[in-house]
Amino acid sequence: LAAFVWLASPLLLGAILSAAVCHELGHWLVIRALGGRVTALRITCVGAEMRLSARCPLGYWQQIAAALAGPAVNLLAARMAVGLGTEGAYCFAGLNLALAAFNLLPAVQLDGGRILWCILALLTSEERAERLLRVLSSALAVGLVLGALLLLWQGRGNLTLLITAVWLLVPP
């Protein structure tokens, strides 16, 4: 993260941080609207994680709505930015689209993983949902690692996908 901050242009860094803030704000607003409470927000070099209060639990459908809210806000922000028609706005729109798409992947650490877990828990049990999600998440991460290595070998990739894919292999 420090290397990225050092090397990135202020415009790019500002756009990335703004997209991330929009994303988390979307989650927070829906959680609050559904009666949930956020007890902690942990920010790391790969994103943010909200901890919800056990005193105000959300049901499965509410968790799905809260998980979808972040990517939905990113899609809305991208649409609004495109309307501005400037180079900086297009950059912001692209970053929001990428953040939304990435977060919808069915990986344990991402919104898509939370959504899939809720659906599986509704259909089976929480324990089985956890096991299935871990297997699917690991398969996705391995596929992304292999794809990143293939792109690097062909000279068409960079380390970003590989680093992200390896991060997805690490249990939360």
Protein Blocks (a to p, Z undefined) as FASTA:
>chain_A
ZZmmmmpcfklmmmmmmmmmmmmmmmmmmmmmnopacfbdcddfkbccddddfklccdfk
lmmmmmmmmmmmmmmmmmmmmmnopaklmmmmmmmmmmmmmmmpccfklmklmmmmmmmm
mmmcmklmmmmmmmmmmmmmmmmmmmmmmmmmnopacfklmmmmmmmmpcZZ
